Amino acid sequence: MKRIVKIGGAVLLVILVAVLGFVVWVQVCGVPTYEVPTSQLPTPVVAATPTQVDLGEKLVMASCADCHLNRQTNSLSGHQLLNIPKEFGAVYSANITQDKTHGIGNWTDAEVVTLLRTGIGRDGRYRLIMPHFVHMSDEDMSSMLAFLHSGSPWVKPAPTPTPAQQPSFLLKALANTVMKPTLLPTGSVAPPEPTEAITYGRYLVVGRYQCFECHSKDFKTNNAEHPEQSEGYLGGGNQLVTLQGQSIYSRNITADPETGIGTWTEAQFGQAMRYGMAPSGPLQNPMPKYSRLTDEEVHALYAYLQSVPKIKNATAEDGVRVATR
């Protein structure tokens, strides 16, 4: 009996030392810094045609503005992110205007692309709470660059400094374990033809609009490089926070007829995406309104979401108090 107690005590001591070591390691490491990756591929050519800039504006509105648009400056000068779990600490989106001191005015296009695709800035610092546009086409990436170089009031130089990040221990631990940089593409990234509805819809979900990031089970188990391997892919249940500080779960957008969108028509889906009005009522923040979606995009998104494996997962907005995991 005494021998069992001694072994148990030794095991407990090892566990405590390991936990303490992990805590110290995380505190010392803080937010990781990496060697800045470089690509052998040419940087996407920025064709600042009106069509290219217009597409870039649409993509920035859909993918960047929700976090980076500061309503006080009416520019992409950044602000504190209030719609992330409080357990993550105080996190601020960066100034991505053309300001050369506080924004990205001195960044090269290659540095911007590297950040967007990998999450690593030109200083090597890993950027927190930021989607990685691993699967975005070179054409779309080029369009975003064209808009960032444009004369839009959103991107004109705004001398707004980005406050120092104040990540919690939890967020620092995640940044050193499961939240990792992604790799640069080894070849050109071309979008599928819009006429191939399901294939094009997948591209929109994982490449252009990153729907899977919020609508899979948890940010911590998302797989940016292989999105379909994300736990609970598109089945919802990811805990988010409204601007009022209330917890909310992302919706199940698989075609499950009871807990997903299996009974929605394509027209109803389009209403929800463009205007935030689902058959069951208004969609809540932080769900964006994709007001500039084309009919072609709505059709492709709907076709793809009807094709992915159904997941039965009711969330709070379905009348269930706690999301079924």
ABEGO torsion letter per residue (X at the ends): XAAAAAAAAAAAAAAAAAAAAAAAAAAAAEBBBBBBBBBABBBBBBBBBAAAAAAAAAAAAAAAAAAABBAAAGBBAEBBBAABBAAAEBBBBBBABABAAABAAABBAAAAAAAAAAGBBAAGBBBBGBBBBAABBAAAAAAAAAAAABABAAABBBBBBBBBBBBBAAAAAAAABABBBBBBBABBBBBBBAABAAAAAAAAAAAAAGAAAAABABAAABBAABAAABBGBGAEGBBBBBAAGBBBBBBBABABAAABAAABBAAAAAAAAAAGBBAAEBBBOABBBBAABBAAAAAAAAAAAAABBBBBBBBAAAGBABBBX
